[in-house]
């Protein structure tokens, strides 16, 4: 099986550099997500690697074959690279049936007939083999487009926001079916997405991009639990920000004392805490601890507490807003997500602890 190796790729449009010296490796059978906000360069990187844009600087290898070189100006066209392409608009041929669409790029169609029949069954599309794309739902069209992309047995599969046009329910179902099929196929896959949850679910590795550069490369657990910057932490949803200063290897905040042995004394920092990293209990109680929580001290002392501003049920969790006494964040408000139903009365006092593993400390920019 082939893999993808992009080395020191840079690309500019009208003298504006949008990808800046990025290297990417995707091994055979590996699923890698390029994650980042709109305009960070991830789609440009994918298009250059796939051959849809000519490489300007760097090199691209698929397997052992050099397919593009900025130094020599060599750019092998995408149809000769042995790659599969799938984009958010699907681009199915309206005059071909589902089966004809899937086998369109296969040279010897009889060799892939049995594979197609099995794949149609896996994707719940057997009954639609001989219908035309306009009769299908968006999720069904997405699955047909995926099968068409992998039917020619590409060395690398490129996906650009493939689930963005689906509603929440269809998106979850289609992701699961797609991932199962790709793991079975064993194709090296590079997918662009701006959805952190999608990247967490699909990827073996996540490559975070910002302003044309690679910010962090790691497993989903690495990226979520061990972000290397405030930018990466912010990608995964709301965070509470507390300002502090390092003293003797620790940072004191209204929500507790946090260790920062890697930072020098006097360094100004921000402590970023996700809403689900804070544990609550009614005043006088003990906040629940969850599997994986590290030992920690309570943020509020006996007889004191934090005032509840609001408490709303979200079904499987409760969203609690508390107010800090010194009003450090905007209006002194802290957002907390608590599993299950915990709805203290507005104006009441609660005690809190923070799982140290959910507190991320970075130098103040």
C-alpha positions in Angstrom: 0.0 0.0 0.0 1.1 3.6 -0.7 1.4 6.5 1.7 1.7 10.3 1.3 4.8 12.3 2.1 4.7 16.1 1.7 8.0 17.9 2.4 8.4 21.6 3.2 5.4 22.6 1.1 4.9 26.4 0.6 2.2 28.0 -1.6 1.2 31.5 -2.4 -1.6 33.3 -4.3 -0.8 36.7 -5.7 2.3 36.9 -3.6 0.3 36.1 -0.4 1.8 33.0 1.2 -1.0 30.8 2.4 1.0 27.6 3.2 4.4 28.1 4.9 6.9 25.2 4.9 4.5 22.5 6.0 5.4 18.8 6.0 2.9 16.0 6.3 3.2 12.2 6.4 0.3 9.8 6.1 1.1 6.1 6.4 -0.6 3.2 4.6 -4.0 2.6 6.2 -3.7 5.8 8.4 -6.4 8.4 8.6 -5.1 11.9 9.2 -7.1 15.1 9.6 -6.0 18.6 8.8 -7.9 20.7 11.3 -8.0 24.5 11.5 -10.2 27.6 11.0 -11.3 28.8 7.6 -8.4 30.4 5.7 -5.6 28.6 7.5 -4.3 26.9 4.4 -5.5 23.4 4.9 -7.5 23.1 1.7 -4.7 24.6 -0.3 -2.3 22.1 1.1 -4.7 19.2 0.2 -5.2 20.5 -3.3 -1.5 20.9 -4.0 -0.8 17.4 -2.6 -3.5 15.9 -4.8 -2.2 17.7 -7.9 -5.1 20.1 -8.4 -2.7 23.0 -7.9 0.9 23.1 -9.2 3.5 22.7 -6.4 5.6 25.9 -6.0 8.0 24.9 -3.2 8.8 21.5 -1.6 8.2 17.9 -2.7 5.3 15.4 -2.8 5.8 11.7 -2.8 3.1 9.0 -3.1 4.6 5.8 -2.0 8.2 5.8 -3.4 7.2 7.9 -6.4 8.0 11.6 -6.6 4.9 13.2 -8.0 5.7 16.9 -7.6 8.9 19.0 -7.1 9.1 22.7 -6.6 12.8 22.8 -7.4 12.4 21.1 -10.9 8.9 22.3 -11.6 7.7 18.7 -12.1 4.0 18.2 -11.4 2.3 14.9 -12.3 -1.4 15.5 -13.0 -3.8 14.0 -10.5 -5.2 11.3 -12.8 -1.6 9.9 -13.0 -0.9 10.0 -9.3 -3.2 7.1 -8.3 -5.2 9.2 -5.9 -8.9 9.3 -5.0 -10.6 12.7 -4.5 -13.9 13.6 -2.8 -15.2 17.1 -2.1 -18.1 18.5 -0.3 -20.3 18.9 -3.4 -19.8 15.2 -4.3 -20.0 16.0 -8.1 -21.7 12.8 -9.1 -22.5 12.3 -12.8 -26.3 12.9 -13.1 -26.6 10.8 -16.3 -25.0 7.7 -14.7 -26.6 5.3 -12.3 -25.2 4.7 -8.8 -23.3 1.6 -10.0 -22.0 3.4 -13.1 -20.8 6.3 -11.0 -18.9 4.1 -8.6 -17.1 2.1 -11.4 -16.5 5.2 -13.6 -12.8 5.4 -12.9 -12.1 1.7 -12.9 -10.3 0.4 -16.0 -11.4 -3.2 -15.8 -14.8 -3.0 -14.3 -15.4 -6.7 -14.0 -12.6 -6.9 -11.5 -14.3 -4.6 -9.0 -17.9 -5.8 -9.5 -17.9 -8.1 -6.5 -16.2 -5.4 -4.4 -18.8 -2.9 -5.4 -21.7 -5.2 -4.5 -20.2 -5.8 -1.1 -19.5 -2.1 -0.5 -23.0 -1.1 -1.6 -24.3 -3.6 1.0 -22.0 -2.1 3.7 -23.2 1.4 2.9 -26.9 0.4 2.8 -27.1 1.3 -0.9 -27.8 -2.1 -2.6 -31.4 -1.1 -3.4 -30.1 2.0 -5.2 -27.5 0.5 -7.5 -29.5 1.2 -10.7 -31.1 4.6 -9.8 -29.8 8.1 -10.6 -28.1 10.4 -8.1 -30.9 13.0 -8.0 -33.2 10.5 -6.4 -30.8 10.0 -3.4 -30.6 11.9 -0.1 -27.5 13.9 0.7 -26.1 11.2 2.9 -26.6 8.6 0.2 -24.9 10.8 -2.4 -22.0 11.2 0.0 -21.6 7.5 0.3 -21.8 7.0 -3.5 -19.1 9.6 -3.9 -16.9 7.9 -1.4 -17.2 4.5 -3.1 -16.4 6.1 -6.5 -13.3 7.7 -5.0 -11.9 4.4 -3.6 -13.2 1.9 -6.3 -10.0 2.4 -8.5 -7.9 1.4 -5.4 -6.0 4.7 -5.0 -2.8 4.9 -3.1 -4.0 8.0 -1.2 -7.5 9.3 -0.7 -8.1 13.1 -0.3 -11.3 14.3 1.4 -12.3 17.9 1.7 -15.1 18.7 4.2 -17.0 15.6 3.0 -19.7 15.7 5.7 -20.4 19.4 5.9 -23.6 19.3 3.8 -25.3 16.7 6.1 -27.5 17.2 9.1 -26.3 16.1 12.5 -28.0 12.7 12.5 -26.9 11.7 9.0 -23.5 13.1 9.6 -22.9 10.8 12.6 -24.2 7.7 10.8 -22.2 8.5 7.6 -19.0 9.1 9.5 -19.2 5.7 11.1 -19.9 3.9 7.9 -17.1 5.8 6.1 -14.5 5.1 8.8 -15.4 1.4 8.9 -15.0 1.1 5.1 -11.7 3.0 4.9 -10.2 1.0 7.7 -11.2 -2.2 5.8 -9.8 -0.8 2.5 -6.5 0.2 4.1 -6.0 3.4 2.0 -3.9 6.3 3.3 -6.4 9.1 3.9 -6.0 12.8 4.3 -9.1 14.8 5.3 -9.7 18.5 5.7 -12.1 19.6 8.3 -12.9 22.6 10.5 -15.0 20.5 12.9 -12.9 19.4 16.0 -15.4 16.7 17.0 -15.2 15.2 13.5 -11.4 15.2 13.6 -11.5 13.6 17.1 -13.8 10.8 15.9 -12.3 10.0 12.5 -8.5 10.6 12.9 -5.6 8.4 13.9 -3.7 11.7 14.0 -4.7 15.3 13.8 -2.6 18.1 12.2 -3.6 21.5 13.5 -3.0 24.4 11.2 -3.1 28.2 11.7 -2.1 31.0 9.3 -0.4 28.5 6.9 1.7 26.8 9.5 1.6 23.4 11.3 0.9 24.2 15.0 0.6 20.7 16.5 0.8 17.1 15.3 -0.6 14.3 17.5 -3.2 11.7 18.3 -6.7 13.0 19.2 -5.9 12.4 22.9 -2.6 14.4 22.6 -4.3 17.3 20.8 -7.3 17.5 23.2 -5.6 16.7 26.6 -2.1 18.1 25.9 -2.6 21.1 23.6 0.7 23.0 23.1 -0.9 26.5 22.8 -4.0 28.5 23.7 -4.9 28.5 20.0 -5.2 24.7 20.0 -7.1 24.6 23.3 -9.6 27.1 21.9 -10.3 25.0 18.8 -12.2 22.4 20.9 -14.9 24.7 22.3 -15.4 27.2 25.1 -12.7 27.7 27.8 -12.6 29.7 31.0 -9.5 32.0 31.1 -7.9 33.0 34.4 -4.9 35.4 34.6 -2.0 34.7 36.9 1.7 34.9 37.6 4.1 32.0 38.4 5.5 32.0 41.9 7.7 29.1 43.1 6.5 26.9 40.2 2.8 27.4 40.8 0.0 29.7 39.7 -2.6 30.9 42.2 -6.1 31.5 40.9 -9.6 31.9 42.3 -10.3 28.3 41.2 -7.2 26.9 42.9 -3.4 26.5 42.8 -1.9 25.0 39.6 1.6 23.7 39.1 3.7 25.3 36.4 7.3 24.0 37.0 8.3 24.6 33.4 7.8 28.4 33.6 10.1 30.9 35.4 9.0 32.8 38.5 7.3 36.1 37.7 6.0 34.9 34.3 2.5 36.2 33.4 0.3 33.3 32.3 -3.2 32.4 31.4 -4.8 29.3 32.9 -7.3 27.8 30.4 -9.9 25.5 31.9 -12.6 23.7 29.9 -16.1 23.8 31.3 -16.1 20.0 31.8 -12.9 20.2 33.8 -14.6 21.8 36.9 -16.3 19.7 39.5 -19.1 21.1 41.7 -21.1 20.3 44.8 -23.6 22.2 46.9 -21.9 24.1 49.7 -20.7 21.8 52.4 -20.5 18.8 50.0 -17.6 17.2 48.2 -17.4 17.6 44.4 -17.5 14.3 42.6 -14.3 12.9 41.1 -14.3 11.1 37.8 -12.1 8.3 36.4 -8.7 9.8 35.3 -9.0 12.9 37.6 -5.7 13.9 39.3 -5.7 14.7 43.1 -6.4 18.4 43.8 -7.4 20.8 46.5 -10.8 22.4 46.7 -10.9 25.9 45.2 -13.4 27.2 47.9 -12.7 26.9 51.6 -15.2 25.5 54.2 -18.0 27.9 54.8 -17.4 29.9 51.6 -18.3 29.2 48.0 -19.1 30.6 44.6 -22.5 32.1 43.8 -24.7 30.4 41.1 -25.7 32.8 38.4 -27.7 30.3 36.3 -28.3 26.5 36.1 -29.8 24.9 33.0 -30.3 21.3 32.0 -28.9 20.2 28.6 -30.3 16.7 28.9 -27.3 14.6 29.5 -25.5 17.4 31.3 -26.1 20.6 33.2 -24.7 24.0 32.3 -23.9 26.0 35.4 -22.6 29.6 35.5 -20.9 30.8 38.7 -19.4 34.1 39.7 -15.9 34.6 41.1 -15.6 37.1 43.9 -12.8 39.1 42.3 -14.6 39.3 38.9 -11.4 38.4 37.0 -12.9 36.9 33.7 -15.6 39.0 31.9 -18.0 39.9 34.7 -16.3 37.2 36.8 -18.4 34.5 35.2 -17.2 30.9 34.9 -19.0 28.3 32.7 -19.2 24.7 34.0 -20.6 21.5 32.4 -21.6 18.8 34.9 -22.7 15.3 33.7 -26.3 14.4 34.6 -28.7 16.6 36.4 -27.3 19.1 38.9 -29.4 22.3 39.1 -28.6 24.4 42.2 -30.8 27.4 42.8 -29.8 30.7 41.3 -28.1 32.8 44.0 -27.1 29.7 46.1 -23.5 28.9 46.9 -21.5 25.9 45.6 -18.0 24.6 46.2 -15.7 23.7 43.3 -12.5 21.8 42.4 -10.7 21.6 39.1 -9.1 18.5 37.6 -5.5 19.6 37.1 -5.4 17.6 33.9 -8.0 20.0 32.5 -6.1 23.2 33.3 -3.7 24.3 30.6 -1.2 27.0 31.3 0.4 29.2 28.7 2.5 32.3 28.7 0.5 35.5 28.2 1.0 36.8 24.7 
